[in-house]
Amino acid sequence: MFTGLVDAQGVLRARKIAGRGGARLTIHAPYTDIVLGESIAVDGVCLTVDRILATGFEADASSETLEKSTLGGEAIGATMNLERAMRADGRFGGHIVSGHVDGVGHLVRREPLGNAEKFVFSMPKELARFIAEKGSITIAGTSLTVNEAGTEQFDVAVIPHTGARTKLDGLTAGAPVNLEVDVVARYLARLLAFGAPSAAAGGAAGESSDDAWRSRLAALGYL
C-alpha cells in the first residue's frame, strides 16, 4: 500500500518484452537499501523488485499492467515518479493508494491558479463516476485533490512543492498519465451494483436496489 507522496524520481532505462505479452523493466532509482521482493510504485504502478542493481532495480510487468498503464509506451529515458511502500509506523500524509492503475488520462492544459497551477486532464468515460469534487485521485503516482469533475475531464491544483518533486512539472499538453481512483469510491460503486439492503438493514419495502442504497447514503450525508 502507498500514500501517493512521491519520494524520489527515477528513469526508465530498459524495457525487454517477455513471454505472454509482459515485459521486464529496468528502473534507475536513487535508493540504496532496496530489498528483493519489496513493492515500489513506478508512476503509480505497484511493481515487485525482482533484481537489485547498483543503480536501481528490475521488475516484471504483466500484459494487463502494460495495457492499463503508460508503462508499455513510455520512452526509454523517461522520468518516473517513485514511492516505496508505506511503513506501518509512518505518517499517512496522502490517501490510500493501492498501486493498481484504473486507466490512462491525458493532460489537456495547464493554467495559472494563484501561486499554484491548474492541471486539466481527460479521463476514460468509465472512470467518471469514481471521480468527485474534493475527492482524492492518484495521477502518475501522485496523490492530488480533485477541484472540479465533469463527465470527460477533471482538474487539480498542483502547488510548487508537488510540481518540483514529481514529473508533473514537466508534463505538456497531450501527455499520458496513469490514473488510480479513490479506493473508497471503487468499493462504493461495487456495492451499488449489487442487491439492495434488507428492510432490517435500512432499506424500505418496494425500493429498488439503487434507490435503497441512495436512501442510506443520503441519510449519511453523502448525497
N, C-alpha and C positions, 0 to 999 in steps of 0.2 A: 504494500500500500504506500501511496505517496501523498504529498500535500500540494503539489503544483508550485512549490517555491524552488525555482531552478537554482542549483548550487554550483554549476560550472557550465562552461561551453566546450564542446568537443568538435571533432571534424570527422566526417565520413571518409575513411581512407581507401576502402575497397568494398566491393560487393560481388561475391562469386556465386553464380547460380548453382543451386544444389538440386537434388532429386525431388520429384513431385512438386515442382513449382516454387520451392522455397529458395532461400539464399543465405549465404554466410557473410556477415557484415564485420568489417574491421573498423573499430572506432578509436580514434585518438582521444584520450581523456587525461586530465591533469591529476588524477587520483594516484596516490602512492601505496594505498593499503587495500586494494580490491581483493575480494575473496572469491574463490571459484564457486560458482553456483548462486552468487548473490544476484538480486534483481536491480537493474538500473533502467530508469525511464529515459529513452532516447527520443527527443521531440515528442514526448508524451506516450511513447510505446514502451510497455514493460518488456524488457529483454533479460535473458538469463546469461550471465557470464560463463562462457564455456572454455575460454582460454585466456590466460593473463599474459599480456605483453609488456615489454619495458615501457612502452609509451601509451598503453591503453588496454583494450580487450577485444575479443572476438565473441560474437553471439549469433545464433541461428534465428532466422525469421521465417515463419511458415508462409505458405501461399496465401492464406487468409489474411495474415498481417500485411503482406505486401499489397494485396488488393484493397484493403480497407484504409491504408495509411499512405503517407508520402514516401515511405522507406524504399519502395520499389522503383521510384522515379527520381529521387534526389540525385543531383550531380555529385560525382566523386569530388571531394574537396569542400563540400557544403558544410556550413556551420550547423551544429546540432545542440539543442538545449539538453542538458543532462541533470538528472536528480537521482541520488541514491535513495533506497527505500527508507521510509520513516522509522526512526528509533522509537521504541515504546516509552522511553524515558525522556523524549524530547518535546519541545513546544510544538503545538499544532497550529501553524500560522496561516495556512491556506484553507483548503477544504478537502474532503475525502476524494482522492484520485486513485483509480484502480490501475491505470495504465492500459486500459482496454479501449482503444480508439473506436468511435462510433462512425466516423466518416471524415471526409475531407472538405474543407471550405476554402474560399479564396478571398484574398484581400481586395476589396472594391475600391477603397480610397482612404486617405489619411487627411485630417484637417486639424488645425489648432483648436485647443479646448482649454483656455486658461493657461496654466503652467504645465498642462499635460497635452496629450494628443488623442483625438477621437479616431479610432480604427473601425471601419465598417467592413463586415465580412458577409459573403454569401454563404449559404448552408444548404445541404441536401434537404429537400422538402420534407422528407420523412423524419427529420430531426426537429422540425419547427415546434412540435407540441411539447418537446422537452426543454426548450429554451425560453425562460421567462425573465421579465424585467426584474432587476435586483437579485436574480438568481446567480449561481456560480457556473462557470464553464471553464474548461481547460483548452487552451489554444497553444499548440506546439509545446505541450508540457507545462504551460504557464497558467496558474490559477488567476482568473480575472472575474470581475463582476459585470454582468450584462446591464447596460444602461437602457436600451430600447430594443424590442424584439418584434419583428414582423413575421410574415409567412415565408419570406425568402431571404431576408437579411436580418442581421442584428449588429449592434455596435457596443464597443467597450472603450473605456478610458485607460490609456497607458501612461503612467507617471514616468518622469525621467529615470528614477531608480530602476524600475522594471525594464524600461527600454534599454538602458545601458548594460544591464546584466543578463539579457537574453538576446536571442536572434531577432526579436520583434522590431528592434530599431532599424534593422537592415532590410525589412520587407518592403517591396514595391508592389504597385497595383498588379493584380493577377497572380500573385504568389500563392501557392497552395499551402494549407496548414492543416495539421491533424486536429480534430475536434473530439473531445470527450464530454458528454453531457453530465449533469449532476446525477450522481448515483441514486439519490432520493427520488428525483423526477422519473428516472428509468423504472424503478420498482413501483412507484405510484401508478404509472401508466400501465404496467403489467397487471396490477390489481384491478384497475378499472376495466381491463379487457375481459375479466372473468366474472364469475357469478356474483349476484347481489348478496349483501349480508342478510342474515336471517332477521326476522322481526325482533327476536330476542337481542340481537346484536345492534339494533338501531334502525333496521330497515322497516318501512311501513308496508302493510299489505297492499298489493296492487301496483307497487312501484316497479319500474323496470330496473335491470341491473345497473345501468349507468346512473339513473335518477337516484337510486338508493345510495350509491357511493357519493354522488354530488351533494345529496342532502347532508350526509355525515361530514363531508369536507366543508360545506358552508357553515354548519354548526360550529365547527372548529375554527372558523375564520379564514380558511384558505381560499374561499371563492367569494 
